[in-house]
Amino acid sequence: MKLADRHLVEGTEPCIYIGHQVRRDIRTGTLIPRKPWYAEWNEHGINRSETLRTTNKKVAIRRAHEICRGSLTATWSVRFKGLSAQIRSLSKN
C-alpha cells in the first residue's frame, strides 16, 4: 500500500509505519491522500495493513502501539463478530 506522509512509529516491534493512504483522481490523475491514518507492517514475511480509524496523529500512534501489543485487532474482530451474529439472528426471524 502506498502511504503519503509516512512515519515510523518508535518503540514498535515489528516496525509499524503510519500514514495516509492515497487514491488517484480519475479526471486529473493526481494522487489524493485520504483523511484517516493507516498502519502497515511486515509480520513474518507477510505485509499487513490496517486502517486506524482516526484522523488524529496522536491517536494513530497510540493505536499503532496497540497493534504491536496485539490488542487492537482482537477488539475490532470481536466487535464485528458480534455484529454479524446479530444480523444472522435477525435474518432468521
N, C-alpha and C positions, 0 to 999 in steps of 0.2 A: 504494500500500500504506500502511496506517495503522500508524505506529510509536509505541510507548509509550517514554518515557524517551529521546527523540530528541536526538542530539548531532551537531553539525557537527565533522568531523574536520579539524583545521587542517593546512594545507600540502598539500591535495589539489586537483588541477585535472583534471577538473571537481569541483565541491564534492560531497563524499560525506558523507551522513548515516548514522549508525548508530543502531540502536535495537532494541527487541523488537517483533516482530510480535504483533498482538493477535487473539484469536478471541472469538467471542460464545458464552457458555454457553447451551445450548439450554433448560435449565429456568428459569434466573433472568433471562437476557437481559443479564447483566453482561459487560463486556469483561475478558478474562483475558489477560495478557501471556504469550507463550511464552518459554522459557528461553534458547534460542540467540540470538545477536546477528545482525541482518540489516543489509545496506547498501543504500542507494538513492541514485541519482544520475541526472542528466539528461545524456545524451550526444547532441549534435547534434539536439536537439529530441525525443529518444526517451527515455522514462522507463525506467530499468533498475533491477533489484533482484536481490540475490543473498544467499543465506544465507552467513554467515561461519563456520559450523560450530564455534562455540565459545561457552562461557558466560562466559568471562573477558573483561573490558572491554579490558585492555591488549593482549591477543592480537587482539581485534576491531579495534582501532585499527591495529595492525601490518598486519593483512590488508587493511584499507581502503587503506592506503598501497600494498600490493602490487597491488590492483586498479587504483590510479591509475597505477602503472608498467606495468600490463598483464601481469604475470607470474602472478598468482593464477589467473585464469580459464583461461589456457592450460594450466597444470599440471593443473587439475581435469579439463579436457576430454580431455587425453591419457590420464589415468588411466581415465576412463570408456570411451574408445575401446578401450583395451587390454582392459578387462573385457568389452565387448561382442564383441570379436574372439574371446576365449576361449570365450564362451558359444556363438557361432556354430560354432566348431570342435568343441565337444563335442556339439552337436546333430546335426552331420553324421555322427558316428561311431555 
